[in-house]
């Protein structure tokens, strides 16, 4: 077959076939990443073997190496995809220029909103964080964690500065309590339950900003 275009500028079957093959390979790669991510989340990254990933995909171990050079490359893609999406969304929330309470509320929604699409990645980060950060290729995990912390802490301090948040709480500790509440939820949250991630986020925002107790505050420092 020729690869030239006809007079209408339409690609010949040879070009269309190459484009289709490339798209199929990309879809196959994405499928393998998702399968591996589920195994990592269920068994742990260290305990999951390349053979098990291949068996889950219904292929030989050698065939997996046509797509990835190592197990580490697969988990790298799982985690970096999650963090890139999360940080991009956080940055967009900050760029709206809203007041600190509005921005933090949106960041809470973003965090809870990742529980379904990135459930496996969040689970892997919780279970295998200490192991993965030993390796230089995963240095970006700590850098991403630091960037996210700076975003949250800056907004909490900004809210304290303009009188929206009480001044007697530690901004960094407050962020870490919020962070842990969101990410630990991946262990018990189940899609299709009484609350979806939107409802979960709104409930948490209510507790975060309006509190649980009624009446006069008893926890205010002297």
N, CA and C atoms as a LAMMPS dump frame, in Angstrom:
ITEM: TIMESTEP
0
ITEM: NUMBER OF ATOMS
666
ITEM: BOX BOUNDS ff ff ff
-5.0000000000000000e+02 5.0000000000000000e+02
-5.0000000000000000e+02 5.0000000000000000e+02
-5.0000000000000000e+02 5.0000000000000000e+02
ITEM: ATOMS id mol type element x y z
1 1 1 N 0.837 -1.206 0
2 1 2 C 0 0 0
3 1 3 C 0.868 1.251 0
4 2 1 N 0.42 2.305 -0.599
5 2 2 C 1.147 3.563 -0.596
6 2 3 C 0.829 4.353 0.657
7 3 1 N 1.725 5.262 1.044
8 3 2 C 1.485 6.117 2.212
9 3 3 C 1.161 7.532 1.793
10 4 1 N 0.974 7.738 0.484
11 4 2 C 0.65 9.084 0.034
12 4 3 C -0.803 9.416 0.318
13 5 1 N -1.091 10.71 0.272
14 5 2 C -2.474 11.156 0.446
15 5 3 C -3.118 11.328 -0.918
16 6 1 N -4.428 11.097 -0.965
17 6 2 C -5.129 11.331 -2.222
18 6 3 C -5.412 12.812 -2.381
19 7 1 N -6.102 13.165 -3.448
20 7 2 C -6.322 14.579 -3.758
21 7 3 C -7.131 15.289 -2.69
22 8 1 N -7.912 14.545 -1.926
23 8 2 C -8.733 15.172 -0.878
24 8 3 C -7.96 15.324 0.424
25 9 1 N -6.714 14.809 0.438
26 9 2 C -5.892 14.951 1.642
27 9 3 C -6.157 13.89 2.677
28 10 1 N -6.882 12.818 2.277
29 10 2 C -7.217 11.758 3.224
30 10 3 C -6.079 10.756 3.306
31 11 1 N -5.728 10.312 4.505
32 11 2 C -4.644 9.356 4.677
33 11 3 C -5.027 8.019 4.063
34 12 1 N -4.081 7.352 3.47
35 12 2 C -4.315 6.04 2.875
36 12 3 C -4.459 5.01 3.977
37 13 1 N -4.913 3.785 3.656
38 13 2 C -5.085 2.749 4.674
39 13 3 C -3.82 2.461 5.458
40 14 1 N -2.635 2.585 4.846
41 14 2 C -1.389 2.304 5.559
42 14 3 C -1.217 3.234 6.744
43 15 1 N -1.469 4.523 6.555
44 15 2 C -1.337 5.483 7.658
45 15 3 C -2.41 5.253 8.704
46 16 1 N -3.607 4.979 8.257
47 16 2 C -4.693 4.743 9.204
48 16 3 C -4.403 3.512 10.046
49 17 1 N -3.811 2.484 9.412
50 17 2 C -3.51 1.262 10.135
51 17 3 C -2.449 1.499 11.195
52 18 1 N -1.414 2.288 10.858
53 18 2 C -0.378 2.58 11.834
54 18 3 C -0.946 3.366 13.007
55 19 1 N -1.818 4.333 12.72
56 19 2 C -2.428 5.128 13.784
57 19 3 C -3.283 4.258 14.685
58 20 1 N -4.038 3.315 14.078
59 20 2 C -4.882 2.417 14.85
60 20 3 C -4.041 1.503 15.725
61 21 1 N -2.927 0.996 15.19
62 21 2 C -2.048 0.115 15.952
63 21 3 C -1.442 0.853 17.137
64 22 1 N -1.039 2.107 16.913
65 22 2 C -0.47 2.904 17.986
66 22 3 C -1.492 3.151 19.085
67 23 1 N -2.733 3.45 18.688
68 23 2 C -3.796 3.672 19.671
69 23 3 C -4.098 2.421 20.455
70 24 1 N -4.082 1.269 19.779
71 24 2 C -4.354 -0.003 20.457
72 24 3 C -3.258 -0.318 21.463
73 25 1 N -1.999 -0.032 21.094
74 25 2 C -0.88 -0.28 22.002
75 25 3 C -0.984 0.593 23.24
76 26 1 N -1.394 1.838 23.054
77 26 2 C -1.553 2.752 24.177
78 26 3 C -2.663 2.284 25.112
79 27 1 N -3.772 1.83 24.536
80 27 2 C -4.88 1.321 25.339
81 27 3 C -4.452 0.076 26.108
82 28 1 N -3.661 -0.774 25.441
83 28 2 C -3.184 -1.991 26.1
84 28 3 C -2.28 -1.644 27.275
85 29 1 N -1.427 -0.661 27.078
86 29 2 C -0.521 -0.218 28.14
87 29 3 C -1.324 0.318 29.322
88 30 1 N -2.307 1.171 29.05
89 30 2 C -3.141 1.718 30.117
90 30 3 C -3.857 0.614 30.884
91 31 1 N -4.327 -0.388 30.132
92 31 2 C -5.025 -1.511 30.758
93 31 3 C -4.087 -2.263 31.705
94 32 1 N -2.854 -2.48 31.272
95 32 2 C -1.876 -3.177 32.102
96 32 3 C -1.545 -2.377 33.365
97 33 1 N -1.439 -1.062 33.228
98 33 2 C -1.161 -0.205 34.386
99 33 3 C -2.285 -0.333 35.411
100 34 1 N -3.53 -0.321 34.948
101 34 2 C -4.669 -0.422 35.86
102 34 3 C -4.702 -1.776 36.566
103 35 1 N -4.424 -2.842 35.818
104 35 2 C -4.393 -4.171 36.423
105 35 3 C -3.306 -4.251 37.494
106 36 1 N -2.124 -3.748 37.144
107 36 2 C -1.016 -3.782 38.091
108 36 3 C -1.319 -2.938 39.326
109 37 1 N -1.919 -1.774 39.12
110 37 2 C -2.25 -0.894 40.238
111 37 3 C -3.18 -1.584 41.228
112 38 1 N -4.154 -2.33 40.71
113 38 2 C -5.068 -3.05 41.588
114 38 3 C -4.344 -4.133 42.377
115 39 1 N -3.412 -4.803 41.728
116 39 2 C -2.627 -5.819 42.436
117 39 3 C -1.737 -5.187 43.504
118 40 1 N -1.093 -4.07 43.161
119 40 2 C -0.25 -3.367 44.134
120 40 3 C -1.071 -2.955 45.347
121 41 1 N -2.278 -2.463 45.094
122 41 2 C -3.14 -2.009 46.186
123 41 3 C -3.6 -3.173 47.05
124 42 1 N -3.867 -4.305 46.41
125 42 2 C -4.403 -5.456 47.135
126 42 3 C -3.323 -6.241 47.874
127 43 1 N -2.183 -6.437 47.231
128 43 2 C -1.142 -7.288 47.804
129 43 3 C 0.04 -6.513 48.371
130 44 1 N 0.19 -5.27 47.937
131 44 2 C 1.383 -4.505 48.279
132 44 3 C 2.36 -4.553 47.123
133 45 1 N 3.065 -3.458 46.902
134 45 2 C 3.986 -3.391 45.772
135 45 3 C 5.097 -4.425 45.882
136 46 1 N 5.706 -4.534 47.048
137 46 2 C 6.828 -5.462 47.214
138 46 3 C 6.415 -6.914 47.01
139 47 1 N 5.212 -7.246 47.428
140 47 2 C 4.769 -8.642 47.36
141 47 3 C 4.266 -9.041 45.976
142 48 1 N 3.979 -8.092 45.132
143 48 2 C 3.454 -8.384 43.791
144 48 3 C 4.605 -8.645 42.828
145 49 1 N 4.521 -9.736 42.089
146 49 2 C 5.574 -10.083 41.14
147 49 3 C 5.146 -9.738 39.713
148 50 1 N 6.137 -9.643 38.85
149 50 2 C 5.858 -9.404 37.427
150 50 3 C 5.029 -10.552 36.865
151 51 1 N 5.328 -11.77 37.281
152 51 2 C 4.574 -12.939 36.822
153 51 3 C 3.089 -12.804 37.173
154 52 1 N 2.805 -12.325 38.38
155 52 2 C 1.403 -12.181 38.799
156 52 3 C 0.69 -11.118 37.968
157 53 1 N 1.392 -10.035 37.648
158 53 2 C 0.792 -8.994 36.804
159 53 3 C 0.474 -9.575 35.436
160 54 1 N 1.429 -10.328 34.881
161 54 2 C 1.227 -10.932 33.566
162 54 3 C 0.071 -11.928 33.584
163 55 1 N 0.007 -12.748 34.635
164 55 2 C -1.079 -13.721 34.75
165 55 3 C -2.431 -13.031 34.842
166 56 1 N -2.478 -11.923 35.596
167 56 2 C -3.725 -11.154 35.727
168 56 3 C -4.167 -10.613 34.384
169 57 1 N -3.173 -10.266 33.537
170 57 2 C -3.471 -9.712 32.217
171 57 3 C -3.674 -10.795 31.17
172 58 1 N -3.373 -12.048 31.529
173 58 2 C -3.533 -13.146 30.576
174 58 3 C -2.436 -13.193 29.527
175 59 1 N -1.228 -12.762 29.905
176 59 2 C -0.103 -12.775 28.976
177 59 3 C 1.108 -13.405 29.65
178 60 1 N 2.155 -13.688 28.864
179 60 2 C 3.396 -14.21 29.415
180 60 3 C 4.194 -13.071 30.043
181 61 1 N 5.026 -13.417 31.019
182 61 2 C 5.835 -12.397 31.688
183 61 3 C 6.684 -11.632 30.697
184 62 1 N 7.253 -12.349 29.726
185 62 2 C 8.093 -11.7 28.726
186 62 3 C 7.347 -10.664 27.922
187 63 1 N 6.055 -10.907 27.696
188 63 2 C 5.248 -9.957 26.918
189 63 3 C 5.061 -8.642 27.663
190 64 1 N 5.058 -8.72 28.998
191 64 2 C 4.896 -7.503 29.793
192 64 3 C 6.068 -6.556 29.575
193 65 1 N 7.244 -7.142 29.337
194 65 2 C 8.435 -6.324 29.144
195 65 3 C 8.462 -5.611 27.795
196 66 1 N 7.519 -5.92 26.921
197 66 2 C 7.383 -5.149 25.688
198 66 3 C 6.818 -3.758 25.993
199 67 1 N 6.145 -3.63 27.133
200 67 2 C 5.506 -2.37 27.523
201 67 3 C 6.264 -1.651 28.634
202 68 1 N 6.86 -2.409 29.554
203 68 2 C 7.531 -1.812 30.717
204 68 3 C 8.854 -2.53 30.957
205 69 1 N 9.855 -1.785 31.373
206 69 2 C 11.152 -2.409 31.625
207 69 3 C 11.286 -2.96 33.036
208 70 1 N 10.336 -2.618 33.918
209 70 2 C 10.406 -3.115 35.29
210 70 3 C 9.079 -2.869 35.997
211 71 1 N 8.944 -3.538 37.134
212 71 2 C 7.776 -3.336 37.993
213 71 3 C 7.762 -1.914 38.532
214 72 1 N 8.947 -1.379 38.795
215 72 2 C 9.067 -0.017 39.319
216 72 3 C 8.538 1.014 38.327
217 73 1 N 8.74 0.763 37.038
218 73 2 C 8.242 1.682 36.014
219 73 3 C 6.724 1.744 36.033
220 74 1 N 6.102 0.604 36.312
221 74 2 C 4.632 0.571 36.352
222 74 3 C 4.116 1.374 37.541
223 75 1 N 4.659 1.124 38.725
224 75 2 C 4.163 1.857 39.9
225 75 3 C 4.512 3.333 39.786
226 76 1 N 5.624 3.635 39.133
227 76 2 C 5.999 5.023 38.877
228 76 3 C 4.894 5.727 38.095
229 77 1 N 4.39 5.06 37.073
230 77 2 C 3.322 5.654 36.264
231 77 3 C 2.036 5.806 37.06
232 78 1 N 1.727 4.831 37.877
233 78 2 C 0.525 4.888 38.722
234 78 3 C 0.569 6.094 39.648
235 79 1 N 1.688 6.263 40.342
236 79 2 C 1.798 7.32 41.349
237 79 3 C 1.955 8.702 40.725
238 80 1 N 2.761 8.807 39.684
239 80 2 C 2.977 10.124 39.069
240 80 3 C 1.704 10.636 38.4
241 81 1 N 0.909 9.736 37.823
242 81 2 C -0.362 10.145 37.222
243 81 3 C -1.289 10.733 38.279
244 82 1 N -1.365 10.064 39.43
245 82 2 C -2.188 10.561 40.532
246 82 3 C -1.712 11.915 41.027
247 83 1 N -0.417 12.033 41.306
248 83 2 C 0.114 13.271 41.872
249 83 3 C 0.032 14.43 40.887
250 84 1 N 0.28 14.173 39.623
251 84 2 C 0.162 15.229 38.613
252 84 3 C -1.259 15.77 38.562
253 85 1 N -2.237 14.866 38.623
254 85 2 C -3.644 15.275 38.583
255 85 3 C -4.01 16.048 39.844
256 86 1 N -3.618 15.524 41.001
257 86 2 C -3.956 16.164 42.273
258 86 3 C -3.368 17.57 42.364
259 87 1 N -2.081 17.707 42.061
260 87 2 C -1.416 19.003 42.198
261 87 3 C -1.95 20 41.179
262 88 1 N -2.246 19.546 39.983
263 88 2 C -2.813 20.446 38.974
264 88 3 C -4.161 20.997 39.445
265 89 1 N -4.962 20.146 40.082
266 89 2 C -6.263 20.584 40.58
267 89 3 C -6.118 21.544 41.762
268 90 1 N -5.174 21.255 42.652
269 90 2 C -4.923 22.159 43.769
270 90 3 C -4.462 23.529 43.26
271 91 1 N -3.563 23.546 42.305
272 91 2 C -3.076 24.812 41.761
273 91 3 C -4.217 25.606 41.131
274 92 1 N -5.101 24.914 40.436
275 92 2 C -6.243 25.59 39.822
276 92 3 C -7.139 26.21 40.881
277 93 1 N -7.314 25.51 42.009
278 93 2 C -8.137 26.046 43.094
279 93 3 C -7.499 27.306 43.673
280 94 1 N -6.188 27.293 43.815
281 94 2 C -5.484 28.459 44.351
282 94 3 C -5.565 29.646 43.396
283 95 1 N -5.538 29.344 42.102
284 95 2 C -5.53 30.414 41.106
285 95 3 C -6.869 31.132 40.975
286 96 1 N -7.919 30.583 41.571
287 96 2 C -9.219 31.264 41.504
288 96 3 C -9.213 32.566 42.293
289 97 1 N -8.296 32.658 43.261
290 97 2 C -8.203 33.887 44.044
291 97 3 C -9.298 34.058 45.065
292 98 1 N -9.971 32.976 45.432
293 98 2 C -11.024 33.071 46.434
294 98 3 C -10.47 33.265 47.824
295 99 1 N -11.35 33.529 48.787
296 99 2 C -10.893 33.688 50.164
297 99 3 C -10.441 32.318 50.682
298 100 1 N -9.614 32.291 51.728
299 100 2 C -9.032 31.035 52.204
300 100 3 C -10.053 29.95 52.532
301 101 1 N -11.185 30.315 53.114
302 101 2 C -12.177 29.278 53.432
303 101 3 C -12.74 28.658 52.162
304 102 1 N -13.014 29.476 51.154
305 102 2 C -13.536 28.962 49.883
306 102 3 C -12.518 28.056 49.208
307 103 1 N -11.262 28.5 49.205
308 103 2 C -10.206 27.712 48.566
309 103 3 C -9.987 26.397 49.303
310 104 1 N -9.922 26.427 50.628
311 104 2 C -9.722 25.197 51.385
312 104 3 C -10.887 24.228 51.208
313 105 1 N -12.089 24.764 51.13
314 105 2 C -13.259 23.913 50.894
315 105 3 C -13.124 23.187 49.563
316 106 1 N -12.675 23.903 48.545
317 106 2 C -12.494 23.291 47.232
318 106 3 C -11.376 22.258 47.271
319 107 1 N -10.323 22.533 48.011
320 107 2 C -9.228 21.572 48.118
321 107 3 C -9.677 20.295 48.834
322 108 1 N -10.555 20.44 49.824
323 108 2 C -11.134 19.261 50.474
324 108 3 C -11.929 18.451 49.459
325 109 1 N -12.735 19.126 48.645
326 109 2 C -13.531 18.434 47.617
327 109 3 C -12.625 17.711 46.625
328 110 1 N -11.546 18.364 46.239
329 110 2 C -10.598 17.749 45.298
330 110 3 C -10 16.494 45.918
331 111 1 N -9.589 16.592 47.172
332 111 2 C -8.989 15.442 47.838
333 111 3 C -9.93 14.255 47.897
334 112 1 N -11.132 14.47 48.401
335 112 2 C -12.098 13.376 48.475
336 112 3 C -12.484 12.89 47.076
337 113 1 N -12.471 13.8 46.113
338 113 2 C -12.825 13.427 44.745
339 113 3 C -11.851 12.477 44.087
340 114 1 N -10.653 12.327 44.657
341 114 2 C -9.673 11.397 44.09
342 114 3 C -9.858 9.974 44.599
343 115 1 N -10.686 9.771 45.594
344 115 2 C -10.792 8.456 46.228
345 115 3 C -11.232 7.366 45.266
346 116 1 N -12.077 7.7 44.303
347 116 2 C -12.515 6.693 43.336
348 116 3 C -11.546 6.544 42.166
349 117 1 N -11.258 7.612 41.412
350 117 2 C -10.39 7.438 40.236
351 117 3 C -8.954 7.044 40.575
352 118 1 N -8.481 7.407 41.751
353 118 2 C -7.092 7.116 42.107
354 118 3 C -6.998 6.239 43.358
355 119 1 N -8.006 5.435 43.596
356 119 2 C -8.046 4.61 44.811
357 119 3 C -6.797 3.742 44.957
358 120 1 N -6.39 3.073 43.885
359 120 2 C -5.244 2.173 43.956
360 120 3 C -3.962 2.937 44.26
361 121 1 N -3.778 4.081 43.594
362 121 2 C -2.565 4.876 43.809
363 121 3 C -2.479 5.367 45.253
364 122 1 N -3.587 5.827 45.803
365 122 2 C -3.605 6.317 47.184
366 122 3 C -3.275 5.184 48.147
367 123 1 N -3.825 4.004 47.889
368 123 2 C -3.545 2.844 48.734
369 123 3 C -2.073 2.463 48.679
370 124 1 N -1.497 2.466 47.481
371 124 2 C -0.077 2.14 47.328
372 124 3 C 0.787 3.155 48.072
373 125 1 N 0.44 4.438 47.967
374 125 2 C 1.219 5.466 48.662
375 125 3 C 1.17 5.264 50.17
376 126 1 N 0.034 4.869 50.69
377 126 2 C -0.074 4.647 52.133
378 126 3 C 0.702 3.416 52.58
379 127 1 N 0.622 2.346 51.779
380 127 2 C 1.22 1.078 52.194
381 127 3 C 2.709 0.97 51.882
382 128 1 N 3.147 1.6 50.814
383 128 2 C 4.518 1.38 50.33
384 128 3 C 5.368 2.645 50.31
385 129 1 N 4.887 3.714 50.931
386 129 2 C 5.598 4.993 50.908
387 129 3 C 7.029 4.855 51.425
388 130 1 N 7.189 4.281 52.59
389 130 2 C 8.517 4.184 53.2
390 130 3 C 9.478 3.357 52.348
391 131 1 N 8.962 2.322 51.727
392 131 2 C 9.812 1.486 50.879
393 131 3 C 10.216 2.223 49.607
394 132 1 N 9.273 2.856 48.939
395 132 2 C 9.547 3.489 47.649
396 132 3 C 10.482 4.685 47.772
397 133 1 N 10.36 5.442 48.85
398 133 2 C 11.166 6.656 48.948
399 133 3 C 12.648 6.378 49.22
400 134 1 N 12.988 5.099 49.38
401 134 2 C 14.399 4.74 49.497
402 134 3 C 15.135 4.868 48.161
403 135 1 N 14.36 4.86 47.064
404 135 2 C 14.954 4.84 45.734
405 135 3 C 14.936 6.224 45.107
406 136 1 N 16.034 6.562 44.458
407 136 2 C 16.19 7.9 43.894
408 136 3 C 15.108 8.241 42.883
409 137 1 N 14.654 7.27 42.104
410 137 2 C 13.659 7.554 41.074
411 137 3 C 12.328 8.023 41.658
412 138 1 N 12.134 7.753 42.97
413 138 2 C 10.887 8.166 43.615
414 138 3 C 11.075 9.399 44.501
415 139 1 N 12.144 10.131 44.284
416 139 2 C 12.366 11.362 45.05
417 139 3 C 11.221 12.358 44.873
418 140 1 N 10.548 12.273 43.74
419 140 2 C 9.46 13.219 43.475
420 140 3 C 8.298 13.05 44.45
421 141 1 N 8.213 11.902 45.117
422 141 2 C 7.135 11.696 46.081
423 141 3 C 7.254 12.684 47.236
424 142 1 N 8.464 12.823 47.764
425 142 2 C 8.692 13.752 48.872
426 142 3 C 8.504 15.193 48.402
427 143 1 N 9.007 15.503 47.196
428 143 2 C 8.866 16.859 46.669
429 143 3 C 7.395 17.212 46.477
430 144 1 N 6.621 16.268 45.973
431 144 2 C 5.194 16.51 45.791
432 144 3 C 4.497 16.699 47.128
433 145 1 N 4.868 15.878 48.117
434 145 2 C 4.285 16.003 49.445
435 145 3 C 4.584 17.383 50.034
436 146 1 N 5.81 17.853 49.854
437 146 2 C 6.186 19.16 50.388
438 146 3 C 5.428 20.281 49.696
439 147 1 N 5.254 20.178 48.374
440 147 2 C 4.524 21.215 47.646
441 147 3 C 3.068 21.281 48.1
442 148 1 N 2.46 20.108 48.244
443 148 2 C 1.061 20.063 48.677
444 148 3 C 0.919 20.636 50.084
445 149 1 N 1.832 20.277 50.973
446 149 2 C 1.771 20.799 52.343
447 149 3 C 1.876 22.324 52.358
448 150 1 N 2.776 22.864 51.558
449 150 2 C 2.952 24.316 51.488
450 150 3 C 1.673 25.001 51.013
451 151 1 N 0.987 24.393 50.051
452 151 2 C -0.273 24.966 49.555
453 151 3 C -1.301 25.065 50.673
454 152 1 N -1.488 23.959 51.39
455 152 2 C -2.489 23.928 52.452
456 152 3 C -2.125 24.857 53.609
457 153 1 N -0.883 24.759 54.057
458 153 2 C -0.464 25.565 55.204
459 153 3 C -0.566 27.054 54.893
460 154 1 N -0.199 27.437 53.668
461 154 2 C -0.282 28.849 53.281
462 154 3 C -1.719 29.355 53.343
463 155 1 N -2.667 28.53 52.92
464 155 2 C -4.073 28.945 52.953
465 155 3 C -4.61 29.018 54.375
466 156 1 N -4.194 28.082 55.21
467 156 2 C -4.628 28.117 56.618
468 156 3 C -4.09 29.368 57.297
469 157 1 N -2.817 29.664 57.072
470 157 2 C -2.222 30.864 57.675
471 157 3 C -2.854 32.141 57.114
472 158 1 N -3.174 32.121 55.82
473 158 2 C -3.833 33.292 55.228
474 158 3 C -5.198 33.521 55.877
475 159 1 N -5.92 32.428 56.123
476 159 2 C -7.216 32.542 56.795
477 159 3 C -7.085 33.052 58.204
478 160 1 N -6.029 32.637 58.892
479 160 2 C -5.778 33.153 60.24
480 160 3 C -5.436 34.639 60.199
481 161 1 N -4.697 35.021 59.151
482 161 2 C -4.271 36.413 59.045
483 161 3 C -5.411 37.389 58.831
484 162 1 N -6.472 36.923 58.163
485 162 2 C -7.608 37.829 57.904
486 162 3 C -8.773 37.562 58.85
487 163 1 N -8.554 36.733 59.866
488 163 2 C -9.584 36.516 60.882
489 163 3 C -10.646 35.496 60.529
490 164 1 N -10.447 34.704 59.462
491 164 2 C -11.432 33.68 59.094
492 164 3 C -11.272 32.424 59.946
493 165 1 N -10.035 32.124 60.346
494 165 2 C -9.753 30.934 61.144
495 165 3 C -9.173 31.347 62.495
496 166 1 N -9.454 30.568 63.502
497 166 2 C -8.964 30.893 64.83
498 166 3 C -7.442 30.866 64.837
499 167 1 N -6.83 31.791 65.541
500 167 2 C -5.371 31.949 65.508
501 167 3 C -4.622 31.009 66.445
502 168 1 N -5.33 30.28 67.294
503 168 2 C -4.668 29.492 68.332
504 168 3 C -4.412 28.039 67.921
505 169 1 N -4.531 27.74 66.617
506 169 2 C -4.249 26.381 66.155
507 169 3 C -2.998 26.399 65.274
508 170 1 N -2.275 25.309 65.297
509 170 2 C -1.062 25.19 64.505
510 170 3 C -1.422 24.842 63.06
511 171 1 N -0.965 25.648 62.113
512 171 2 C -1.359 25.476 60.712
513 171 3 C -0.87 24.148 60.139
514 172 1 N 0.382 23.798 60.398
515 172 2 C 0.933 22.563 59.841
516 172 3 C 0.256 21.336 60.44
517 173 1 N 0.036 21.333 61.739
518 173 2 C -0.637 20.212 62.387
519 173 3 C -2.065 20.084 61.867
520 174 1 N -2.731 21.22 61.7
521 174 2 C -4.1 21.21 61.177
522 174 3 C -4.135 20.596 59.786
523 175 1 N -3.176 21.004 58.929
524 175 2 C -3.113 20.42 57.578
525 175 3 C -2.93 18.91 57.648
526 176 1 N -2.02 18.446 58.482
527 176 2 C -1.738 17.015 58.534
528 176 3 C -2.931 16.213 59.04
529 177 1 N -3.712 16.804 59.926
530 177 2 C -4.932 16.133 60.383
531 177 3 C -5.958 16.07 59.261
532 178 1 N -6.066 17.136 58.478
533 178 2 C -6.964 17.137 57.324
534 178 3 C -6.494 16.111 56.299
535 179 1 N -5.197 16.142 55.993
536 179 2 C -4.614 15.215 55.019
537 179 3 C -4.904 13.77 55.388
538 180 1 N -4.649 13.425 56.648
539 180 2 C -4.831 12.035 57.06
540 180 3 C -6.293 11.622 57.026
541 181 1 N -7.179 12.536 57.376
542 181 2 C -8.607 12.234 57.314
543 181 3 C -9.028 11.884 55.891
544 182 1 N -8.549 12.65 54.936
545 182 2 C -8.919 12.416 53.533
546 182 3 C -8.347 11.104 53.031
547 183 1 N -7.039 10.9 53.19
548 183 2 C -6.413 9.731 52.566
549 183 3 C -6.75 8.432 53.273
550 184 1 N -6.919 8.471 54.609
551 184 2 C -7.289 7.237 55.313
552 184 3 C -8.688 6.776 54.912
553 185 1 N -9.507 7.697 54.438
554 185 2 C -10.865 7.336 54.02
555 185 3 C -10.863 6.297 52.906
556 186 1 N -9.767 6.192 52.165
557 186 2 C -9.711 5.217 51.076
558 186 3 C -9.82 3.794 51.617
559 187 1 N -9.507 3.6 52.885
560 187 2 C -9.554 2.27 53.482
561 187 3 C -10.973 1.805 53.787
562 188 1 N -11.868 2.763 54.011
563 188 2 C -13.224 2.354 54.372
564 188 3 C -14.295 2.846 53.412
565 189 1 N -13.988 3.847 52.602
566 189 2 C -14.999 4.34 51.672
567 189 3 C -15.259 3.313 50.573
568 190 1 N -16.54 3.087 50.293
569 190 2 C -16.925 2.167 49.23
570 190 3 C -17.911 2.854 48.295
571 191 1 N -17.596 2.934 47.007
572 191 2 C -18.527 3.528 46.042
573 191 3 C -19.877 2.812 46.104
574 192 1 N -20.938 3.577 45.95
575 192 2 C -22.276 2.998 45.998
576 192 3 C -22.866 2.954 47.392
577 193 1 N -22.151 3.487 48.37
578 193 2 C -22.655 3.505 49.737
579 193 3 C -23.613 4.666 49.963
580 194 1 N -23.883 4.948 51.229
581 194 2 C -24.849 6.001 51.573
582 194 3 C -24.406 7.359 51.076
583 195 1 N -23.099 7.621 51.118
584 195 2 C -22.561 8.892 50.653
585 195 3 C -21.571 8.656 49.519
586 196 1 N -21.679 9.472 48.465
587 196 2 C -20.64 9.448 47.445
588 196 3 C -19.529 10.397 47.88
589 197 1 N -18.495 10.553 47.068
590 197 2 C -17.368 11.384 47.489
591 197 3 C -17.762 12.846 47.627
592 198 1 N -18.739 13.282 46.859
593 198 2 C -19.211 14.66 46.99
594 198 3 C -19.884 14.866 48.349
595 199 1 N -20.766 13.949 48.71
596 199 2 C -21.437 14.029 49.999
597 199 3 C -20.468 13.904 51.152
598 200 1 N -19.466 13.044 50.977
599 200 2 C -18.445 12.865 51.999
600 200 3 C -17.675 14.166 52.218
601 201 1 N -17.302 14.811 51.131
602 201 2 C -16.553 16.072 51.227
603 201 3 C -17.381 17.152 51.909
604 202 1 N -18.638 17.275 51.528
605 202 2 C -19.484 18.318 52.116
606 202 3 C -19.7 18.094 53.606
607 203 1 N -19.844 16.833 53.992
608 203 2 C -19.995 16.533 55.416
609 203 3 C -18.733 16.935 56.174
610 204 1 N -17.596 16.612 55.618
611 204 2 C -16.338 16.936 56.284
612 204 3 C -16.128 18.446 56.362
613 205 1 N -16.471 19.156 55.307
614 205 2 C -16.34 20.619 55.305
615 205 3 C -17.189 21.228 56.423
616 206 1 N -18.383 20.69 56.615
617 206 2 C -19.26 21.176 57.675
618 206 3 C -18.615 20.98 59.054
619 207 1 N -18.085 19.792 59.287
620 207 2 C -17.444 19.511 60.572
621 207 3 C -16.176 20.353 60.734
622 208 1 N -15.411 20.493 59.651
623 208 2 C -14.157 21.229 59.71
624 208 3 C -14.369 22.69 60.088
625 209 1 N -15.32 23.325 59.453
626 209 2 C -15.481 24.763 59.655
627 209 3 C -16.541 25.133 60.701
628 210 1 N -17.53 24.29 60.883
629 210 2 C -18.589 24.625 61.836
630 210 3 C -18.45 23.878 63.159
631 211 1 N -17.623 22.855 63.182
632 211 2 C -17.371 22.126 64.416
633 211 3 C -18.454 21.12 64.751
634 212 1 N -18.225 20.407 65.837
635 212 2 C -19.162 19.374 66.281
636 212 3 C -19.97 19.842 67.49
637 213 1 N -19.327 20.57 68.37
638 213 2 C -19.994 21.001 69.602
639 213 3 C -20.879 22.215 69.353
640 214 1 N -21.882 22.363 70.173
641 214 2 C -22.742 23.542 70.131
642 214 3 C -22.446 24.396 71.354
643 215 1 N -22.882 25.631 71.322
644 215 2 C -22.713 26.503 72.477
645 215 3 C -21.323 27.061 72.562
646 216 1 N -20.939 27.468 73.776
647 216 2 C -19.67 28.121 73.993
648 216 3 C -18.505 27.187 73.812
649 217 1 N -17.427 27.689 73.225
650 217 2 C -16.215 26.904 73.041
651 217 3 C -15.597 26.559 74.388
652 218 1 N -15.125 25.299 74.504
653 218 2 C -14.45 24.889 75.732
654 218 3 C -12.975 24.607 75.467
655 219 1 N -12.544 24.645 74.19
656 219 2 C -11.171 24.276 73.86
657 219 3 C -10.274 25.489 73.618
658 220 1 N -10.82 26.69 73.695
659 220 2 C -10.045 27.907 73.443
660 220 3 C -8.976 28.083 74.523
661 221 1 N -7.74 28.319 74.082
662 221 2 C -6.665 28.514 75.049
663 221 3 C -6.819 29.858 75.756
664 222 1 N -6.333 29.921 76.938
665 222 2 C -6.362 31.188 77.689
666 222 3 C -5.357 32.154 77.112
